[in-house]
């Protein structure tokens, strides 16, 4: 694979006179950052303009390049490029193109990163887990040290702390999530990097004065450093030192020395920034990979706050979290301050930070926490800051109700009176609602709040006043802390008419089967039964059919065939019998007809004295289920004779007793409760015959 970045060298071809000004070189397209893969070729280019003649020189890490087999300069079609063949790790670095003419010189630089080959041998699996459990994601890898492992959650880098714990070994890495919540559902990514050691040592020293005996501890990014081969800690004459060797970019961070004695403790800190040439491994698409977060770069972009924290007014005891979204070239130094004093993680607060976000969380806000909070972000090329204000309100009691009210049942014309005692800090706002709609003071509705008692009075209630009544109280503590009290006001009356129409499920000359739906309004009292009556359509007198049953389905018997009837239904409760629901006039007769004829019969499985006749169902069943089929046969052109006396349930029948050599025709009738259909189309003639079996003999000639 070959990467070629093309840049044009632009020459001014205009013939200049002695009086024309000589234009110095300038790059119209600069060298860019390139990522190459070990073993492949790559080309770096730029575009320059200016007066001729012009000389171009190439440099790597400020040293002029000697062109040879692997470093080849190219100038073609107004383009200049430096081609590097068969990339090696040592080719990574900063490349500079210098253009010079008699008017001056100009430079353009770009960084080349060389990727190595490193492979994941074990992927973390997708998991479905129960809230509260512990999840462990594990990945294993192979490659040449030194390696760097980073974990990300939805493109944001994760570090150990809170519910996250990251463990790294020589060829393994674990991410543990403790007490998971639904909000922890996300895409988790493990990125593997390799980097070039800078082969330098760093020594930090801290001198402390005070009453002996003084003990020292060292921390990196708020995590205590233990004695390992990489670190060497010593104390000489109250001077504590921390020395580490073979520095890499991974050693960048905030280092703090804490000195402690029986009289107290103090600390001093310093920021270490390690720069080096880094490369990203090929992962063979084994794990999710995001260059944006996985690739460290040189510190060229100053910090910038992209999303600022919001100021808040909260109650004592509330949890407070300030969040900041930021950008900038790492490593970044992020600090939080209140009243010019730095805030560190402790028992009452937590500070989290990475290269894109930082947050400050106060577990239980107190009045003393009110004030301005400032977040400062720095790197070696700039800084930025943002602030938010926190105001912890005086603790006020949210509204509560005495649960003394009970559901109310009234008869029409009575007055409704509701009242409840309200507790909570004043001032208090009271709202009364019916079916979630606000009530207002009117001539018939009175709303009163006095002496911590909220009252509602409705004069001369009617059916329209029935519903759910709510009392809601709100104060400065917030309406979310209010309780609501629901009361059901019922006005008693006879039921409304059942919901129609009356459904005629079945009708015959002897009976009909009907059903209906209960009334929408039961009058405030349960329906105790239905009164069902019938009459002939031409008469006015009703005759009782049924009463007292709560069923909504009924069979009405003793009908006269061909007579037209009307049925009415009324619901009954303890207040009396309600309005009627009447059916449409219905004639006592069958509501279906004979079916259509079956499909044309066909014959099969023919023997010397029998054959099988098959057919298809009628396209129309007459409104009633097909109960069977009758089959008839005849000699061709002769008289029809029934094959079966009992209707056949199947769609085929075996016909026996036939004579060999005679031609037969068949037709089929369908039957339902209304009678027989017309005949089907006549089948094609069929002739019973004896089967003849022919045996063939195969003779093989061998030579």
C-alpha positions in Angstrom: 0.0 0.0 0.0 1.4 3.4 -1.0 0.3 6.8 0.5 1.1 9.8 -1.8 0.3 13.3 -0.8 0.7 15.5 -3.8 1.8 19.1 -3.6 2.5 21.4 -6.5 5.6 23.6 -6.7 4.3 26.7 -8.4 6.9 28.5 -10.5 6.3 32.1 -11.7 7.1 31.8 -15.4 6.7 35.6 -16.1 9.8 37.2 -17.6 10.9 39.8 -15.1 12.6 43.1 -16.1 15.3 44.6 -14.0 12.7 46.9 -12.5 10.4 44.0 -11.4 10.3 43.1 -7.7 11.7 39.6 -6.8 9.0 37.7 -4.8 10.2 35.7 -1.8 9.0 32.1 -1.4 5.7 31.3 0.3 3.9 28.0 0.8 0.4 28.0 -0.7 -0.2 24.4 0.6 1.7 23.3 3.7 3.0 19.9 4.6 0.4 17.9 6.6 0.4 15.2 9.2 0.6 11.7 7.7 0.1 8.3 9.2 2.1 5.5 7.6 2.3 1.7 8.1 5.7 0.0 8.6 6.9 -1.6 5.4 4.9 0.6 3.1 5.9 3.6 1.0 4.7 7.2 1.6 5.1 10.6 0.0 5.1 14.0 1.7 4.6 17.2 -0.4 3.9 20.9 -0.4 3.1 23.7 -2.8 5.3 26.9 -2.9 5.2 30.1 -5.0 7.9 32.8 -5.5 10.4 34.1 -8.0 12.9 31.8 -9.7 15.5 30.5 -9.4 14.5 28.7 -6.2 16.2 26.0 -4.2 14.3 23.3 -2.2 15.9 21.5 0.8 14.4 18.7 3.0 15.0 18.2 6.8 14.0 15.6 9.4 14.0 16.7 13.0 16.0 19.8 12.0 18.7 17.6 10.3 19.1 17.9 6.5 18.2 14.7 4.7 20.8 12.9 2.6 19.0 11.5 -0.4 19.6 7.8 -1.2 17.8 4.5 -1.8 14.9 5.2 0.7 14.7 9.0 0.6 13.9 10.2 -2.9 13.0 13.9 -3.8 10.6 14.4 -6.7 9.7 17.5 -8.8 7.2 16.9 -11.5 4.5 19.0 -13.1 5.1 21.9 -10.7 4.9 19.5 -7.8 7.6 18.7 -5.2 7.5 15.6 -2.9 9.7 13.6 -0.7 9.1 9.9 -1.1 10.1 7.4 1.6 10.2 3.8 0.7 9.7 0.8 3.0 8.9 2.7 6.2 10.7 1.9 9.4 10.0 3.0 12.9 13.0 5.4 12.9 11.3 7.3 10.0 8.7 8.8 12.4 9.4 12.5 13.1 8.9 16.1 11.9 9.8 16.8 8.3 10.5 20.3 7.0 10.7 21.6 3.4 12.7 24.9 3.1 12.4 27.0 0.0 15.1 29.6 -0.7 15.6 32.3 -3.4 17.5 35.6 -3.5 14.6 37.4 -1.7 14.6 35.1 1.3 13.4 31.7 2.5 10.3 30.0 3.9 9.7 26.7 5.7 6.7 24.2 6.0 6.7 21.3 8.4 4.5 18.2 8.9 4.7 15.2 11.2 5.0 11.6 10.1 3.6 8.9 12.4 4.6 5.2 11.7 2.1 2.5 12.8 3.3 -0.8 14.0 1.6 -4.2 13.8 -0.1 -5.2 17.1 -3.0 -7.6 17.3 -5.8 -8.3 19.9 -6.0 -12.0 20.7 -9.0 -11.8 23.0 -12.0 -9.4 22.5 -14.4 -8.2 25.2 -17.8 -9.7 24.6 -21.2 -7.9 24.5 -23.1 -8.5 27.7 -26.6 -8.2 29.1 -26.5 -7.8 32.8 -28.7 -7.1 35.8 -28.6 -3.7 37.5 -26.3 -3.7 40.6 -24.0 -6.4 39.3 -20.3 -6.2 38.5 -19.2 -6.4 34.9 -15.7 -7.3 33.8 -14.5 -6.6 30.2 -11.2 -8.3 29.3 -8.9 -8.1 26.3 -5.6 -9.7 25.5 -3.0 -8.7 22.9 0.4 -9.4 21.4 3.0 -7.0 20.3 6.4 -5.5 21.0 6.6 -3.3 24.2 6.3 -0.5 25.1 2.5 -0.5 24.7 -0.2 1.8 25.9 -3.7 0.6 26.7 -6.7 3.0 26.9 -10.4 2.3 27.5 -13.2 4.5 26.2 -17.0 4.8 26.8 -18.8 6.2 23.8 -15.6 8.0 22.6 -14.7 9.4 26.1 -11.6 8.0 27.7 -12.2 6.2 31.0 -9.8 6.3 34.0 -10.0 4.4 37.3 -12.2 6.0 39.8 -15.8 5.9 41.0 -17.5 2.7 39.6 -14.6 2.2 37.1 -11.4 0.2 37.8 -8.8 -0.5 35.1 -6.1 -3.1 35.6 -3.2 -3.4 33.1 -0.7 -6.3 32.8 2.0 -7.2 30.3 -0.5 -8.7 27.7 -3.8 -8.2 29.4 -6.2 -5.4 30.4 -9.4 -5.5 32.4 -12.1 -2.9 32.8 -14.4 -3.5 35.8 -17.7 -1.7 36.2 -19.1 -2.0 39.8 -22.8 -1.7 40.7 -23.9 -1.1 37.1 -27.0 1.1 36.4 -29.1 1.3 33.2 -27.3 4.5 32.4 -24.0 2.5 32.1 -25.3 0.9 28.9 -22.9 2.0 26.2 -20.2 1.0 23.7 -16.9 0.3 25.5 -13.7 0.3 23.4 -10.2 -0.9 24.2 -7.4 0.9 22.2 -3.9 -0.4 22.0 -1.0 2.0 21.2 2.8 1.7 21.0 5.2 4.6 21.4 8.9 5.4 21.1 10.7 5.9 24.4 12.5 9.1 24.8 15.2 7.4 26.9 15.5 10.2 29.5 15.0 10.2 33.3 13.0 12.6 35.4 13.7 13.5 39.0 11.3 15.4 41.2 12.3 16.8 44.6 10.3 18.2 47.5 11.8 19.7 50.8 9.7 19.7 53.9 10.2 21.4 57.3 8.5 20.5 60.6 8.6 18.4 63.7 10.0 15.0 63.1 9.2 12.4 62.2 8.0 13.3 58.7 6.7 10.7 56.3 6.3 11.2 52.5 4.0 9.8 49.9 3.9 10.4 46.1 0.8 10.5 44.0 0.3 10.7 40.2 -3.1 12.0 39.1 -4.5 11.4 42.6 -3.3 7.7 42.7 -0.6 6.8 45.1 2.7 5.6 43.5 4.2 2.4 45.0 7.8 1.4 44.8 8.4 -0.3 41.4 11.3 -0.8 39.0 10.3 2.3 37.1 10.2 4.6 40.1 12.9 5.2 42.7 11.8 7.1 45.9 14.2 8.4 48.5 14.4 10.8 51.5 17.6 12.6 52.4 17.8 15.4 55.0 14.0 16.1 54.8 14.2 16.2 51.0 11.9 13.6 49.3 12.8 12.7 45.7 11.0 10.7 43.0 13.0 9.5 40.1 11.7 7.5 37.1 13.6 6.3 34.0 12.9 5.7 30.3 10.1 8.3 30.2 7.2 7.8 27.8 4.1 9.9 27.0 2.2 7.7 29.5 4.3 9.3 32.3 2.8 12.7 31.7 0.5 13.9 34.5 0.1 15.8 37.8 2.6 14.6 40.5 2.0 15.5 44.2 4.2 14.9 47.2 2.3 14.7 50.6 4.3 15.2 53.8 2.7 14.1 57.0 3.6 14.1 60.7 1.7 13.9 64.0 1.0 17.7 63.8 -0.6 17.6 60.3 0.1 17.4 56.6 0.9 19.5 53.6 1.4 18.9 49.9 3.2 20.2 46.9 2.6 19.3 43.2 4.1 19.6 39.8 3.0 18.8 36.2 5.2 16.6 34.0 4.7 16.7 30.3 6.5 14.1 28.2 6.6 14.4 24.4 7.6 11.7 22.0 6.9 10.1 18.7 3.9 7.8 18.9 2.3 5.3 16.5 -1.0 3.5 16.5 -1.2 -0.3 15.9 -3.2 -2.1 13.3 -6.0 -3.9 15.1 -7.3 -6.0 12.2 -10.8 -4.7 12.9 -10.9 -6.8 16.1 -11.9 -3.9 18.4 -13.6 -0.6 17.9 -11.0 2.1 17.1 -11.3 5.9 17.2 -8.3 7.9 16.0 -9.8 11.1 17.5 -9.2 9.8 21.0 -6.6 7.1 20.5 -3.8 9.2 18.9 -1.8 11.5 21.1 -0.4 14.5 19.3 2.1 17.2 20.0 0.8 20.1 22.1 -0.3 22.5 19.4 -4.0 23.3 20.3 -4.7 25.4 23.4 -7.5 24.4 25.7 -11.0 25.6 25.0 -14.2 25.3 26.9 -16.9 24.0 24.6 -19.8 23.6 27.1 -19.9 25.5 30.3 -21.4 24.4 33.6 -24.8 25.8 34.6 -25.5 27.9 37.7 -27.9 26.2 40.1 -30.2 26.9 43.1 -30.7 23.8 45.2 -32.0 22.7 48.5 -29.7 21.5 51.4 -28.8 17.8 51.0 -29.2 17.9 47.2 -26.6 16.3 44.9 -24.8 18.9 42.7 -22.8 18.2 39.6 -21.0 20.8 37.4 -20.0 19.4 34.0 -17.5 20.9 31.5 -17.0 19.8 27.9 -13.5 20.9 26.6 -11.0 20.5 23.8 -7.2 20.9 23.5 -4.1 19.0 22.9 -3.2 16.7 25.9 -1.7 16.5 28.4 -4.1 19.0 30.0 -4.0 20.3 33.6 -7.5 20.6 35.0 -8.2 22.2 38.4 -11.4 23.3 40.2 -11.5 26.2 42.7 -13.9 27.8 45.1 -13.0 31.1 46.7 -9.5 30.7 45.2 -8.9 27.4 47.0 -8.4 24.3 44.9 -10.9 21.5 45.3 -9.7 17.9 45.5 -11.7 14.7 45.7 -12.7 13.8 49.3 -15.5 12.4 51.4 -18.0 15.2 50.4 -17.0 15.7 46.8 -15.5 14.1 43.7 -13.5 15.6 40.8 -13.3 13.6 37.6 -11.4 14.6 34.5 -10.1 13.3 31.1 -9.0 14.9 27.9 -12.5 15.9 26.8 -14.6 16.3 30.0 -14.3 17.2 33.6 -16.9 17.3 36.4 -17.2 18.4 40.0 -19.8 16.5 42.1 -20.9 17.6 45.6 -22.6 14.7 47.4 -24.7 16.7 49.9 -25.0 20.4 49.3 -24.7 22.6 52.4 -25.3 26.4 52.9 -21.5 26.8 53.1 -21.2 25.4 49.6 -22.9 28.5 48.1 -20.5 30.5 46.0 -18.6 30.7 42.6 -16.9 27.6 41.3 -14.1 28.0 38.7 -12.6 25.4 36.4 -9.2 26.1 34.9 -7.7 24.1 32.0 -4.0 24.5 31.0 -1.5 22.9 28.6 1.9 24.1 27.4 0.4 26.4 24.7 -2.5 28.1 26.5 -5.3 28.1 29.0 -9.0 28.6 29.4 -11.5 28.9 32.3 -15.2 28.9 33.1 -17.3 29.4 36.2 -20.8 28.7 37.6 -22.6 29.9 40.7 -24.2 27.6 43.3 -26.8 28.9 45.7 -28.0 26.5 48.4 -31.5 27.6 49.5 -32.8 27.8 53.0 -34.4 24.5 53.8 -38.2 24.8 53.5 -40.8 22.1 54.1 -42.7 21.0 51.0 -46.5 20.8 51.2 -48.2 17.7 52.8 -51.8 16.9 53.3 -53.7 15.3 56.2 -55.2 12.2 54.8 -58.6 12.7 56.3 -60.9 12.9 53.3 -62.9 10.0 52.0 -64.8 9.4 48.7 -68.1 11.3 48.6 -71.5 10.0 47.3 -74.3 12.6 46.7 -77.7 12.7 45.2 -78.6 15.2 42.6 -79.3 18.7 44.1 -77.2 18.4 47.2 -74.1 20.6 48.0 -70.6 19.2 47.8 -68.1 20.4 50.4 -64.4 19.2 50.4 -61.6 20.4 52.7 -58.2 19.3 53.7 -55.4 20.5 56.1 -52.2 21.6 54.4 -48.8 21.7 56.1 -45.6 23.3 54.7 -43.6 26.5 54.5 -45.5 29.7 53.4 -46.3 31.2 51.0 -48.5 28.5 49.7 -50.5 28.3 46.4 -53.6 26.1 46.4 -55.2 24.7 43.2 -58.4 22.7 42.9 -59.0 20.6 39.8 -61.7 18.3 38.5 -60.5 15.6 36.1 -57.1 17.5 35.8 -58.8 20.8 34.8 -58.4 23.9 37.0 -61.6 25.1 38.8 -62.3 28.8 39.2 -64.4 30.8 41.7 -68.0 31.1 40.2 -71.4 31.7 41.6 -71.8 27.9 42.1 -68.2 27.0 43.0 -66.3 28.5 46.0 -62.5 28.0 46.6 -61.2 29.1 50.0 -57.8 28.8 51.7 -57.6 30.0 55.3 -55.9 28.9 58.5 -54.0 26.2 56.6 -57.3 24.6 55.4 -58.1 24.3 51.7 -61.8 24.1 51.0 -64.0 23.6 47.9 -67.8 24.0 47.8 -70.0 23.2 44.8 -73.7 24.2 45.0 -76.5 21.8 43.8 -74.5 19.1 42.2 -75.7 17.4 39.0 -74.4 14.5 37.0 -71.9 16.8 35.3 -70.2 17.4 38.6 -69.2 13.8 39.1 -65.5 13.0 38.6 -62.1 13.1 40.3 -61.3 16.2 42.4 -57.6 17.1 43.1 -56.1 19.5 45.6 -52.6 20.6 44.8 -50.4 22.8 47.0 -47.2 24.5 45.9 -44.5 26.5 47.7 -40.9 27.5 47.1 -39.7 24.0 47.9 -41.2 23.0 44.5 -44.4 21.4 43.4 -42.7 18.1 42.9 -42.7 17.7 46.6 -46.5 18.3 46.8 -49.0 15.5 47.5 -52.3 15.4 45.7 -55.6 14.1 47.2 -58.1 12.5 44.8 -61.8 12.4 45.7 -64.5 10.7 43.7 -67.9 12.5 43.7 -70.8 10.4 42.5 -74.3 11.7 41.9 -76.9 8.9 42.0 -79.5 8.4 39.3 -81.0 5.6 37.2 -78.7 4.1 34.5 -78.5 5.5 31.0 -79.7 3.3 28.1 -77.4 0.4 27.2 -75.0 1.1 24.4 -76.3 0.0 21.0 -77.0 -1.2 18.5 -78.5 -4.5 19.6 -76.6 -7.2 17.7 -78.6 -10.0 16.2 -76.1 -12.9 16.5 -78.4 -15.6 15.1 -82.0 -15.9 14.0 -84.1 -18.9 13.1 -87.9 -19.4 12.7 -88.0 -20.5 16.4 -85.5 -18.2 18.2 -83.0 -15.3 18.0 -79.7 -14.7 19.9 -78.9 -11.1 20.8 -76.3 -9.1 22.7 -75.6 -5.5 23.8 -73.1 -3.4 25.8 -73.6 -2.0 29.3 -74.6 1.7 29.6 -71.8 4.2 29.6 -73.3 5.8 32.8 -74.6 3.5 35.5 -76.1 6.4 37.4 -73.5 6.2 40.2 -74.7 2.8 41.3 -73.9 -0.6 39.9 -76.3 -2.2 37.4 -78.2 -4.9 39.2 -79.9 -6.4 36.0 -81.5 -5.9 32.6 -85.2 -5.8 31.7 -85.7 -7.4 28.2 -89.0 -7.3 26.4 -90.3 -8.1 22.9 -93.3 -7.2 20.7 -94.5 -7.9 17.2 -93.6 -5.0 14.9 -97.3 -4.5 14.0 -98.4 -4.4 17.7 -97.9 -1.9 20.5 -98.0 -4.3 23.5 -94.6 -5.4 25.0 -94.2 -8.9 26.5 -91.6 -9.7 29.1 -88.7 -11.9 28.2 -86.2 -11.6 31.0 -85.4 -9.5 34.1 -82.8 -9.4 36.9 -79.9 -11.0 35.0 -76.7 -9.0 34.5 -75.7 -10.9 31.4 -75.5 -8.9 28.2 -76.3 -11.8 25.9 -79.7 -13.5 25.6 -81.5 -16.2 23.6 -85.2 -15.2 22.9 -87.3 -18.4 22.3 -90.9 -19.1 21.3 -91.0 -17.0 18.1 -93.4 -17.5 15.3 -91.9 -18.3 11.9 -92.1 -15.4 9.5 -93.2 -12.8 12.2 -91.3 -9.5 12.6 -90.2 -8.7 16.1 -88.7 -5.7 18.0 -86.7 -6.1 21.2 -86.0 -3.4 23.9 -83.5 -3.6 26.8 -83.4 -1.4 29.9 -80.7 -1.3 32.7 -81.7 -1.3 36.3 -79.9 -0.1 39.5 -81.0 0.7 43.1 -82.4 4.0 41.9 -84.7 2.4 39.3 -85.0 1.4 35.6 -83.3 3.5 33.0 -84.0 4.5 29.4 -84.5 1.7 26.8 -82.4 0.6 23.9 -84.5 -0.9 21.0 -83.5 -3.3 18.2 -84.3 -3.0 14.5 -87.3 -5.0 13.4 -86.2 -8.6 12.7 -88.1 -11.5 11.0 -88.0 -14.9 12.6 -86.5 -16.9 9.7 -83.2 -18.2 8.5 -80.8 -15.6 7.4 -78.8 -17.8 5.0 -79.4 -19.7 1.7 -78.3 -22.8 -0.2 -74.6 -22.8 -1.1 -73.1 -22.3 -4.6 -72.2 -25.4 -6.6 -68.8 -27.1 -6.1 -66.0 -27.0 -8.7 -65.8 -29.3 -11.7 -65.0 -32.9 -10.6 -61.9 -34.7 -11.8 -61.0 -38.4 -11.7 -57.8 -40.2 -10.7 -56.5 -43.5 -9.5 -58.5 -45.4 -12.1 -58.8 -49.2 -11.9 -60.8 -51.8 -13.9 -63.9 -51.4 -11.5 -63.2 -48.2 -9.5 -61.8 -44.7 -9.5 -61.5 -41.6 -7.3 -63.6 -38.5 -7.8 -62.3 -35.1 -6.4 -63.7 -31.5 -6.5 -63.2 -28.1 -4.9 -65.4 -26.2 -2.4 -68.1 -23.8 -3.6 -67.1 -20.2 -3.8 -70.2 -19.2 -1.7 -71.3 -21.2 1.3 -74.7 -19.5 1.6 -73.9 -18.0 5.0 -73.9 -21.4 6.7 -71.2 -24.1 7.1 -71.1 -26.8 4.4 -72.3 -30.0 6.0 -71.4 -32.5 3.2 -71.4 -33.4 -0.5 -73.6 -35.8 -2.7 -71.9 -37.4 -5.8 -73.9 -38.7 -8.8 -72.7 -40.8 -11.8 -74.0 -41.9 -15.1 -73.1 -43.7 -18.3 -72.1 -41.1 -20.8 -75.4 -39.6 -21.9 -77.5 -41.8 -19.5 -79.5 -41.3 -16.3 -77.9 -39.9 -13.1 -77.5 -42.3 -10.1 -76.4 -41.3 -6.6 -73.0 -42.7 -5.5 -73.4 -41.9 -1.8 -76.6 -41.8 0.3 -74.9 -40.1 3.3 -73.3 -36.8 2.6 -69.5 -37.0 2.2 -67.5 -34.7 4.5 -64.3 -34.8 2.4 -63.6 -33.3 -1.0 -63.1 -36.7 -2.7 -64.7 -40.1 -2.8 -63.8 -43.6 -4.0 -66.5 -44.9 -6.5 -66.7 -48.7 -6.7 -68.8 -51.1 -8.8 -67.9 -49.8 -12.2 -67.6 -51.8 -15.4 -64.3 -52.0 -17.3 -64.4 -50.3 -20.6 -67.6 -48.2 -19.9 -67.4 -44.4 -19.9 -68.7 -42.5 -16.9 -69.5 -38.9 -16.0 -69.8 -37.4 -12.5 -71.3 -34.3 -10.8 -71.4 -33.1 -7.2 -73.9 -31.2 -5.0 -73.0 -29.2 -1.8 -75.3 -29.2 1.3 -75.8 -26.7 4.2 -78.6 -26.2 6.7 -80.7 -24.4 4.0 -80.5 -27.3 1.5 -78.6 -28.5 -1.5 -76.8 -26.4 -4.1 -77.1 -26.8 -7.8 -75.0 -29.4 -9.5 -71.4 -28.8 -10.3 -70.1 -28.8 -13.9 -70.0 -32.4 -15.4 -66.6 -34.1 -15.2 -64.8 -35.2 -18.3 -65.7 -38.8 -19.3 -63.6 -41.5 -17.5 -63.2 -45.1 -18.5 -62.2 -47.8 -15.9 -59.4 -50.1 -17.2 -56.9 -52.6 -16.1 -53.3 -51.5 -15.5 -50.7 -53.2 -17.7 -47.2 -53.6 -16.3 -44.3 -53.9 -18.8 -41.0 -55.3 -17.6 -37.9 -54.2 -19.5 -34.8 -56.3 -19.6 -31.4 -54.6 -19.9 -28.7 -56.5 -21.7 -25.0 -55.4 -21.4 -22.5 -56.6 -24.0 -19.0 -57.0 -22.7 -16.1 -57.1 -25.1 
